[in-house]
Amino acid sequence: MAMMLRPIFTLLLSCLLISHFPVLEVSASTLTLYNKCSHPVWPGIQPSAGKPVLARGGFKLPPNKAYTLQLPSLWSGRFWGRHGCAFDASGRGRCVTGDCGGSLFCNGIGGNPPATLAEFTLGKDQDFYDVSLVDGYNLPISITPFKGSGKCSYAGCVSDLNMMCPVGLQVRSHDKRRVMACKSACSAFNSPRYCCTGSFGSPQACKPTAYSKIFKVACPKAYSYAYDDPTSIATCTKASYLVTFCPHHH
Protein backbone atom coordinates (compact mmCIF):
# COMPACT_ATOMS: atom_id res chain seq x y z
CA MET A 1 0.00 0.00 0.00
CA ALA A 2 2.80 2.42 0.96
CA MET A 3 4.38 1.72 -2.42
CA MET A 4 1.19 2.85 -4.17
CA LEU A 5 0.97 6.04 -2.16
CA ARG A 6 4.51 7.19 -2.75
CA PRO A 7 4.21 8.34 -6.39
CA ILE A 8 0.90 10.10 -5.62
CA PHE A 9 2.44 11.75 -2.58
CA THR A 10 5.45 12.90 -4.65
CA LEU A 11 3.14 14.27 -7.31
CA LEU A 12 1.08 16.15 -4.72
CA LEU A 13 4.23 17.53 -3.15
CA SER A 14 5.55 18.78 -6.50
CA CYS A 15 2.17 20.42 -7.25
CA LEU A 16 2.25 22.12 -3.87
CA LEU A 17 5.79 23.36 -4.47
CA ILE A 18 4.86 24.73 -7.88
CA SER A 19 1.72 26.48 -6.67
CA HIS A 20 3.29 27.95 -3.53
CA PHE A 21 6.60 29.21 -4.89
CA PRO A 22 6.06 31.08 -8.15
CA VAL A 23 8.83 33.48 -7.08
CA LEU A 24 11.49 30.78 -7.40
CA GLU A 25 11.81 31.38 -11.10
CA VAL A 26 14.59 29.15 -12.38
CA SER A 27 16.59 30.61 -15.24
CA ALA A 28 16.60 28.50 -18.36
CA SER A 29 20.06 29.83 -19.18
CA THR A 30 22.95 27.44 -19.08
CA LEU A 31 26.57 28.32 -19.65
CA THR A 32 29.00 25.67 -20.87
CA LEU A 33 32.75 26.14 -20.46
CA TYR A 34 34.62 24.11 -23.07
CA ASN A 35 38.40 23.66 -23.14
CA LYS A 36 39.73 23.22 -26.67
CA CYS A 37 43.31 24.04 -25.61
CA SER A 38 45.95 21.31 -25.75
CA HIS A 39 46.63 21.88 -22.02
CA PRO A 40 44.38 22.00 -18.93
CA VAL A 41 42.63 25.27 -18.09
CA TRP A 42 41.37 26.14 -14.62
CA PRO A 43 38.33 28.38 -15.23
CA GLY A 44 37.80 31.16 -12.70
CA ILE A 45 34.35 32.61 -12.06
CA GLN A 46 33.71 35.89 -10.24
CA PRO A 47 30.16 37.12 -9.66
CA SER A 48 29.33 40.82 -9.58
CA ALA A 49 28.67 42.26 -6.11
CA GLY A 50 25.63 40.64 -4.49
CA LYS A 51 25.36 37.79 -7.02
CA PRO A 52 25.96 34.13 -6.05
CA VAL A 53 29.28 32.35 -6.51
CA LEU A 54 28.93 29.51 -9.05
CA ALA A 55 30.86 26.21 -8.81
CA ARG A 56 32.86 27.60 -5.84
CA GLY A 57 34.45 30.02 -8.29
CA GLY A 58 36.82 27.62 -10.00
CA PHE A 59 37.85 24.10 -10.99
CA LYS A 60 40.12 22.16 -13.34
CA LEU A 61 38.99 21.56 -16.92
CA PRO A 62 41.14 19.04 -18.85
CA PRO A 63 41.64 19.37 -22.62
CA ASN A 64 38.54 18.63 -24.75
CA LYS A 65 36.27 18.57 -21.70
CA ALA A 66 33.22 20.72 -21.00
CA TYR A 67 31.45 21.80 -17.83
CA THR A 68 27.88 23.16 -17.79
CA LEU A 69 26.53 25.59 -15.20
CA GLN A 70 23.00 26.78 -14.55
CA LEU A 71 22.95 30.58 -14.54
CA PRO A 72 20.55 32.08 -12.00
CA SER A 73 18.23 34.68 -13.53
CA LEU A 74 19.64 38.23 -13.51
CA TRP A 75 23.13 36.88 -12.70
CA SER A 76 26.16 38.87 -13.74
CA GLY A 77 29.86 38.20 -13.52
CA ARG A 78 32.98 37.20 -15.36
CA PHE A 79 34.78 34.04 -16.43
CA TRP A 80 38.46 33.65 -17.28
CA GLY A 81 40.94 30.85 -17.84
CA ARG A 82 43.83 30.18 -15.46
CA HIS A 83 46.86 28.55 -16.97
CA GLY A 84 49.88 26.64 -15.65
CA CYS A 85 48.33 25.85 -12.26
CA ALA A 86 49.46 23.43 -9.56
CA PHE A 87 47.33 22.79 -6.46
CA ASP A 88 47.79 20.45 -3.51
CA ALA A 89 45.07 18.14 -2.16
CA SER A 90 43.59 20.99 -0.10
CA GLY A 91 43.30 23.24 -3.18
CA ARG A 92 46.21 25.55 -2.28
CA GLY A 93 48.73 26.45 -4.95
CA ARG A 94 49.21 28.95 -7.72
CA CYS A 95 48.71 29.61 -11.43
CA VAL A 96 51.13 31.21 -13.87
CA THR A 97 48.30 33.38 -15.26
CA GLY A 98 44.90 34.38 -13.88
CA ASP A 99 45.64 33.24 -10.30
CA CYS A 100 42.97 34.06 -7.70
CA GLY A 101 44.62 34.27 -4.29
CA GLY A 102 46.47 30.95 -4.66
CA SER A 103 43.33 28.83 -4.42
CA LEU A 104 41.67 26.27 -6.71
CA PHE A 105 38.31 27.78 -5.67
CA CYS A 106 38.24 31.52 -6.41
CA ASN A 107 35.14 31.88 -4.18
CA GLY A 108 34.35 35.42 -5.31
CA ILE A 109 37.94 36.64 -5.79
CA GLY A 110 38.94 37.99 -9.21
CA GLY A 111 41.89 36.79 -11.27
CA ASN A 112 45.31 38.43 -11.37
CA PRO A 113 45.67 40.41 -14.58
CA PRO A 114 46.57 39.82 -17.32
CA ALA A 115 43.65 37.54 -18.16
CA THR A 116 41.16 37.48 -21.01
CA LEU A 117 37.64 37.94 -19.58
CA ALA A 118 34.23 36.71 -20.72
CA GLU A 119 31.70 39.06 -19.08
CA PHE A 120 27.94 38.53 -18.72
CA THR A 121 25.00 40.54 -17.42
CA LEU A 122 21.72 38.63 -17.66
CA GLY A 123 18.72 40.95 -17.90
CA LYS A 124 14.99 40.37 -17.73
CA ASP A 125 14.51 41.19 -21.40
CA GLN A 126 18.04 41.12 -22.73
CA ASP A 127 21.46 39.74 -21.82
CA PHE A 128 24.68 41.69 -22.41
CA TYR A 129 28.01 39.92 -22.92
CA ASP A 130 31.48 40.66 -24.21
CA VAL A 131 35.04 39.39 -24.28
CA SER A 132 37.29 41.98 -22.66
CA LEU A 133 41.01 42.70 -22.91
CA VAL A 134 40.74 45.59 -20.42
CA ASP A 135 42.56 43.33 -17.89
CA GLY A 136 44.99 42.10 -20.55
CA TYR A 137 45.16 38.77 -22.35
CA ASN A 138 46.29 35.25 -21.48
CA LEU A 139 44.17 32.78 -23.51
CA PRO A 140 41.95 33.03 -26.58
CA ILE A 141 38.25 32.94 -25.60
CA SER A 142 35.01 32.98 -27.58
CA ILE A 143 31.35 33.31 -26.55
CA THR A 144 28.75 31.63 -28.76
CA PRO A 145 25.06 32.12 -27.88
CA PHE A 146 22.47 29.57 -28.94
CA LYS A 147 18.68 29.15 -28.69
CA GLY A 148 18.28 32.90 -28.14
CA SER A 149 16.51 35.65 -30.06
CA GLY A 150 17.78 39.05 -31.19
CA LYS A 151 21.18 39.90 -32.64
CA CYS A 152 22.98 37.28 -30.53
CA SER A 153 26.35 37.88 -32.13
CA TYR A 154 29.49 35.87 -31.53
CA ALA A 155 32.03 37.60 -29.26
CA GLY A 156 35.63 36.71 -28.77
CA CYS A 157 39.34 37.15 -29.03
CA VAL A 158 40.64 34.12 -30.88
CA SER A 159 43.97 35.50 -32.15
CA ASP A 160 47.05 34.59 -30.13
CA LEU A 161 47.84 38.05 -28.76
CA ASN A 162 50.89 36.64 -26.97
CA MET A 163 52.51 36.33 -30.41
CA MET A 164 52.14 40.06 -31.14
CA CYS A 165 52.43 41.46 -27.62
CA PRO A 166 54.66 44.57 -27.43
CA VAL A 167 57.78 44.09 -25.32
CA GLY A 168 56.64 46.49 -22.58
CA LEU A 169 53.46 44.46 -22.01
CA GLN A 170 54.88 40.92 -22.09
CA VAL A 171 54.66 38.48 -19.18
CA ARG A 172 57.28 35.82 -19.81
CA SER A 173 57.73 32.26 -18.53
CA HIS A 174 60.35 31.53 -15.83
CA ASP A 175 62.94 30.58 -18.45
CA LYS A 176 62.03 33.83 -20.32
CA ARG A 177 61.56 31.88 -23.56
CA ARG A 178 57.79 32.17 -23.93
CA VAL A 179 55.30 35.01 -23.67
CA MET A 180 52.64 33.63 -21.29
CA ALA A 181 50.35 36.66 -21.23
CA CYS A 182 50.04 40.24 -22.46
CA LYS A 183 49.32 43.04 -19.99
CA SER A 184 46.91 45.86 -20.73
CA ALA A 185 48.64 49.23 -21.11
CA CYS A 186 46.72 50.33 -18.00
CA SER A 187 48.23 47.65 -15.75
CA ALA A 188 51.68 47.94 -17.38
CA PHE A 189 52.02 51.73 -17.06
CA ASN A 190 49.26 52.59 -14.57
CA SER A 191 48.70 56.03 -16.10
CA PRO A 192 45.36 57.88 -16.36
CA ARG A 193 45.69 58.04 -20.16
CA TYR A 194 45.74 54.24 -20.46
CA CYS A 195 43.39 53.53 -17.54
CA CYS A 196 40.76 56.16 -18.51
CA THR A 197 40.90 57.70 -15.03
CA GLY A 198 41.25 61.26 -13.72
CA SER A 199 41.11 63.82 -16.53
CA PHE A 200 40.81 60.89 -18.97
CA GLY A 201 37.76 59.51 -17.14
CA SER A 202 35.21 59.92 -19.94
CA PRO A 203 34.64 58.41 -23.39
CA GLN A 204 35.36 61.83 -24.95
CA ALA A 205 38.73 62.19 -23.22
CA CYS A 206 39.89 58.57 -23.32
CA LYS A 207 40.73 57.58 -26.87
CA PRO A 208 42.35 54.46 -28.33
CA THR A 209 46.14 54.30 -27.89
CA ALA A 210 48.86 52.57 -29.91
CA TYR A 211 48.55 49.67 -27.45
CA SER A 212 44.77 49.31 -27.46
CA LYS A 213 44.86 49.49 -31.28
CA ILE A 214 47.14 46.42 -31.41
CA PHE A 215 44.53 44.55 -29.32
CA LYS A 216 41.69 45.88 -31.49
CA VAL A 217 43.30 44.91 -34.79
CA ALA A 218 44.02 41.40 -33.47
CA CYS A 219 40.59 41.02 -31.86
CA PRO A 220 38.04 43.38 -33.43
CA LYS A 221 35.15 41.72 -31.55
CA ALA A 222 36.68 42.24 -28.10
CA TYR A 223 36.71 45.20 -25.71
CA SER A 224 40.24 46.59 -26.07
CA TYR A 225 40.21 49.36 -23.40
CA ALA A 226 37.80 50.86 -20.86
CA TYR A 227 35.94 53.16 -23.27
CA ASP A 228 36.12 51.02 -26.36
CA ASP A 229 33.40 51.24 -29.01
CA PRO A 230 30.15 49.99 -27.42
CA THR A 231 29.57 47.72 -30.45
CA SER A 232 31.95 45.34 -28.66
CA ILE A 233 29.05 44.53 -26.31
CA ALA A 234 26.74 41.86 -27.74
CA THR A 235 23.09 41.33 -26.78
CA CYS A 236 20.77 38.33 -26.85
CA THR A 237 17.46 37.33 -25.26
CA LYS A 238 16.81 34.06 -23.42
CA ALA A 239 19.92 32.31 -24.73
CA SER A 240 22.29 29.69 -23.43
CA TYR A 241 25.99 30.28 -23.91
CA LEU A 242 29.12 28.38 -24.88
CA VAL A 243 32.41 29.87 -23.64
CA THR A 244 35.35 28.20 -25.39
CA PHE A 245 39.01 28.44 -24.43
CA CYS A 246 41.35 28.21 -27.48
CA PRO A 247 38.39 27.98 -29.91
CA HIS A 248 40.55 27.57 -33.00
CA HIS A 249 42.86 24.93 -31.55
CA HIS A 250 42.54 21.49 -33.16
C-alpha angles and dihedrals in degrees: 000000000000088000090057093049097050099074091044091048091050091049092050091048093051090049090051091049092050095047096044101044110046088143092068092083108176115213114238089210118113126183120205121199110205124188112210093163119113089237133052118276124202105211116215121206124195121181122212115255111297095012122114124264110245123214090354087292099284151023143164119278114191121212115290092011128122134204123198125208131189109233114217113231114271091014119153133184147104139275127202138167122247116207136199095018130167121186132177124228091277092054096254119134140085145267128223090226133019095014116174109206094311095290134122087219111056090195095192098326118123126234125263110257136272095068133128109241132210106201128195136185113181112206133189093249103014140020123219122206140164144164109241133202092181087108092042130255136285108149135017111256134182133189118209118184121205137182090021134119130230128041093326094176126187114256128195156110106239100159116099098248090181087072093058100031113137114244094248091058100043124120106199133201120256092265088048091231100110135047103230098180143355120233123221113248087244094060093038097051102015093211126146091239092061097034096046091233134131112007088358092056098116136066089246094054100036110070132172114283132207087265099048089047091059088054092045095050091049094043112022092171095056133083103255101185139359097278099033120151107295090229084082087075112084126203134206137162125231095345136149118224140222116204110192127193112211092002095183096047115113 
